[in-house]
Amino acid sequence: MPIFKPLSEDEIGKINDIKQEDRHMPSGATIIAPGERNPCLYTLYRGWAFRYRILSDDRRQILHFILPGDLIGLQSAMFEAAQYGVESLTPVHLCVLPRRGVWRLFTETPQLAFDVTWLGSREEALVDEGLLSVGRRTADERVAALLISLFKRARALGLVENDEFELPITQQHIADALGLSLVHTNKTLARLRRVGMFARNGSRMRMLNLKALERLSEYVDQDLSPRPLI
């Protein structure tokens, strides 16, 4: 089953009409800066990124990991300034969509407007899963849930082969996403690796016991039906 649902020629034309440009950025680049005014929206075509909030003493909470096909900046487009930042984890290819053009979809193409709403709702569901981890799961359960979620999202995009994929996040990213200290994250990953849940070589991650990780985290599969691409 293809992950992205097909678009009509008219829908493709509408998207091309509002598209401003393609943009390529290196890893570690700021896609949206905290407090940035009137930011554009973006569709991530290639690469990985993450959305985060940061406190005055530089403590950071990663809110969401962004993979190809995800829409970036919908929340910030609702306010005068971005309430969060977005940073690339790898080199990325972005489609730049001025928010004024995106709003045109709501008056001219209701189906595409629904697709924008669907993408926002899907991200909210993923953030809800992260909130459940931070609020109620143990450290082992948090790490298991995050790894399962990223693995299944990558697999749906065709980025997994023989249960192995490129996972371009560090232990610090995992700690900041799960509300754990770096030391606790290191010990938790080592414990799960030691009992045969996964193997990691650099940025390559191989899942060895998916069923056990799912049972540990009580992970519930997200809807895998074809989804929109703006």
N, C-alpha and C positions, 0 to 999 in steps of 0.2 A: 504494500500500500504506500503510495507516495506521501511524503510528509506534508507537502504543500498542495492545497487544492488549486485546480486550474482556474485561470482568469479568462474572461471573454476578451475579444479584441477591443471592445469599448472600454472595459475596465483597465486594460493595459495602457490604452491611450490616455485615460484620465490620470493614471499614475505618472506617465511620462510627461504630461502637461504640467504637473505640479513639482516634478523633480527638479532640483536646482543644479546638482552636480554629483559626481562620484568623488569621494575623498579617500585617500590612502594615508594612514598614520602609523608610526612605529609603535612598538610595545612601550608601555609606560607613558603614553601620551594622554593629555587631558582632552577628553571628548566634550564634556560639559564641566565647567568649573563651578564649585559652590558659590552661590550668589550671582551667577552670570545672568544678565538681563536679556530677555527676549531670545532665548536660545532656539535653534532649529530643532526639529525632530530628525531622527536618523533611523534607517533600517540597517542592521548589521548584516552584510553580505558574506563576510569571511573574517575569521578570527574570534577571539574571546575578549570580553571586557567585564567590568563589574561596576555596580552602583553602590555608593557608600555615603554615610554621614560621618562627620568628624567633630569632636568636641574641642574646646579651646586649649586643652592640654595635649592635643594630638591623639587622644584615644579615638580609634576608628571602629565603626560598625559597618561591615559589608552587608548590604541589604539584599543583593541579588546578583547572581552571575549571569552574564549575557552571552548567548550563543547565536550562531547565524540564524537569521530569520526574525530575531526579536526586534521590537520597536523600542527605540531609546528616546526618552525625553518627553513622553506624554504627560507625566505629572507636572514637570516644570513648565510646560506650555500653558498650564491652567493658572499660573501665578506670574507676577511681574518678574520674579527672580527665581532661579533654581534653588530648591531646598536641599539639594544633595550634589554630589559630584559623580562623574563617570570617567573611568580610566581604562585604557586598553591593557590587556594582559599579554597580548601577542600583537604583531603587525595586523592591522585591520583594514578592511575595505568597507566603506560606508556609503550609503545613498543618502544624500542630504535633502530634507523635505522642509521648506519653510512652513512654519505653523499656519500662516494665513492660507497657504495652498491646501493644507490638510483640512482646515475648516470648510473649504469649498466642497469637499467630498460629502459633508453632511447635508448640503443643499442640492447637490447635483447628482450624487451617486449613493443612494441609501445603502446599497449592499456593501460598498467599500467603507462607508461610515460604520456599519455594523462590524465589519472586520477590524477596524481600528479599536472599537469598543471591546471586541473579543480578545484582541491582543493585550489590552490593558487589564482585562479581567483574568486572563491566564497568568500574567505576571503577579497579580494580586494573590492568586492561589498559591504560587510558588513562594511568595513572601510569607503567606500564612503558614506554610509548612516550616519555613525557617523560624518563625516566631514560636511555633509549637516546640521546636528543638530547643531554642534558647530558654523557653519558659518551663518546660516539663521533662525533656529527655535527659538521661544521664550522658556523661561524656562519650561513652562507647556508642550509645544510641544516636547521639548527635552526629558523630563522625560517620557512622554507618549510613544514616539517612542522607547526608550530604553526598557521599560517594555514590550511593545508589541513584540518587536523583541526577547527578551530573553524568553518570555512565549511561543511563537510559535516555537522557536528552541527546547525548552525543551519538548513541546508537541509532536513534530515530533519524539523525542527520546523515547517517552513513559514515560516521567518523570512527567506528569501532570495527576491528577485524580480529577474529579469534579471541573475543572478550578482552582485547587490549586496545588502549587508546592513549592519545596525547592529552595529559592533564596539566595545563600550564599554570598551576597554582602552587604556591609555597605553603609551608606549615604556618607562616604568619597570616596568609590569606585565610586559611582554614580557621585559625584561632580567632581572627577578626570577624569571621562569618558566624561563628558558633558561640561567641562570648566566653572563650576559654583562654587561659594563659598559654604562652608559647611552650612552657615546660609541660603543662598538662596535655597539650595537643601532641607534643612529641611522644610522651609516654603512652597516650591512647593509641596513636597510630602504630607504635611499636608493638603494643599488646595485640591489636587486631591482626597485624602482619604475622606475628609469632604463632597465632592460632590458625593461620591459613586462610584468612579472609581475602587477602589480596597480596600482590607482589608489586614492587615499584623499583624501577631502574631509571634514575634521573627523573625526567618528566613523563616517562612511559609507565602507565598503570595497567595492570592486568588483574581482572576480577577472577578470583579462584572459587568463591563460594557465594554466589548471588542469593541463593535461597536462605542461607544462614544470615546474611546481612539484612535481608528483608524481614526475617523473623525478629532479629535483634532490634531493628529500628521501628517495627510495625509500619513500614513504608507502604503507602497505598498508591498504586499506579495512577498517573495522570492520564487524561483522555489522549489517546494516540491517533484519533481520527485526523484526516488531512486538515491542516490549519491554514489561515490566510497568510499571504506575503504581500506587504505593501511596498 
